[in-house]
């Protein structure tokens, strides 16, 4: 465990149940707009053509599976830039253009043979409430909608698009080991391949 990192989250250190839940998480599901992006939509003549992602989140999404935590993305939007980013990050469980997030989440849990109580869901808006009440630890970015904040067990310090996935990864990994140990894998040349 990395207590020095976890000191930023006193509620987690004080709540043995929440700490235990975080230590047993095997799946993290991310929304995209407002979580992995800042929620802005850039349109050109051909429709949505540009989406801005945070490179720090990419490291997190590649690192988590190496430590036994699967990554999934469920989003109501769909675009070529989004597909490219998920392909680059090798996200296996990707549900674009999904308006029934609860159904997609159930499918992921079935495919991975996981209980919903082994999952974190990170969302920022009311559509994410289809899933958030069904997971062990619902999380949200700092700038999430007020209703989402009511359901979140952990409200992150990061704003949407500004390192949310990285903060989630750091939080989960720090409940299991020192972050220096967790990031040794990311320092190897083969990590970026």
N, C-alpha and C positions, 0 to 999 in steps of 0.2 A: 504494500500500500504506500501511496505517496501523500502522507499527512500534510506536508508543506503545501502541496497544491490544493488539497481538500479543505484547507483552512479558509479558502475563499467561499466555501459553501458550509457555513456552520450548522445549518439545519440538517445536512446529510450526516455530519459527524455526530450530531446529537441524537439523531433518529436511527437506532440500530436496525430497524426494519427496512428503512429506505436504503441504507448502506448495503444491507444483505441483498435486497432486490437488485441494486445496481451491479453487485458482484456476480449475480447469476444471469444477467442479460446475455442472450445469444443472438438477438436480432435488433437492428435499428432501422426504422423506416422513416425516410425523410420526404416531406413535401418539397416542392421546388420553389415556386414563386413566393417570395416573402420569407423563405427559409434558406435555400441554397442561392437565391438571388435576392436583390433588394426589393423585388416586387414590381419594378418598372418594366414596362413592355415597350420595345422599340420596333416600330413598324416602318417598312419601306413600301415601295410600290407592289412588291410581291407578297406582302403580308409581313409577319414577324420574321425578321432577318438577323437580329442580333440579340444575344443574351449574355449578360456579364456574370461570370462565375468567379469565385474566390479560389485561388490556387491552393491556399492552406486547407480548404475543405477537401480538395482532391487528394492531398496526402492522407488526410483522416479516413476518407472513404476507401482508399487502397490499403491502409494500415489495419483497420479493424478486422477484416477477414483473416489476416495473418495471425491474429490473436484469438480466433474462434468466434468472432462476432460478425454475423452476416449483415450485409447492407442491402436495403431495398429502397426503391423510389416509387412513390405513387403520386401522380400529379394530374390535375384536371386539364392542364394545357398540353399541347403537343407542337413540336417544331423541329426543324432540321438541326438547329444548333443544340437543342436539348439531346437529341439522339446521338449527335457527335460526342458530346461531353460524356454521356453515359457509356458509350462504346469505348472512349479513351480511358475511362476509369474501370472498365470491365465490370460494370454493375449488372449482375445476372438477373436480378429480380426488379424489372423496370416496367411500370404500368403507366404509359402516357395516355392522355385523353380520357382519363378515368373519372367518371362522375359518381360511381358507387365504390368509394374507397373502402368501406367496410367489407364488401365482397372480395375486393382485391387482397385486402389484409388477411382474410380467412383463407384465401387460396395460397398465399405465401406460407402461412402457418402450416397448412396441410402439406404443401410441397416439402417443407423443411422438417416436418414432423415435430413442430414446436407448439408449446402451450402459449396462448397470448400473454400469459403472465411472465414469459421469458423475453418480452419485447419492450422496446422504447419506441414511441412515435413522436416525431418532432413536427409540429404544425403551427401555423400562424393565424388561420382564419376559420370561420365557422364551418366550412365544409370538412375540416379536419376533425370536428367533433363527432363525425361518423365513426371514427376509430379511437380517439384519445381515451374515452372512458373504458375501453376494453383491454388496455395494455397495463403492464405493471407500473411503468413510469412514463406518463405523458410529460413532454417537455415543450417549451416554446421559446422563440427569440424574445428579446427584451421589448421589441416593438409589436408584439402580437396583439390581436384584437382582445379587448377586455374579457369577452366571454371565454376565449381560449385560455387566458391567464387563470380564470377561475378553475379550470379543469387540470391545469398543469401542476404536477408535483414539483417540477423544477422549472423556474423561469430563468433562462440563461442571461448572462451579461452581454452577449453579442447581439447586435442588430441583424435582421435578415440580410443575407448576402455578405456579411462581414465576419465570416469565420464561425458560423453556427455549428457546422459539422465538426470542425476542429475542436471546438469547445466540448461538444458531446463526446468525441473520441477521447480527449484528455480526461474528461470526467470519468468515463467508464474505465479507461485503462488505469487511472490513478487509484481506483478502488481495488485494483488487483496487483499492482507492482509500481516501483518507482518509474516515473516517466522517462528517465534516462535509459532504463532497460527497455521500455516499450519502443522508444525511438531508435534503438540500435539497428533495427531492421530497415528503417527508412534511410539510414546513412549508407547502406550498401549500394554499390553501383547498379546491381540487378533490380533494385526496387523500382526504378524509373522505367523499366522496360515493360 
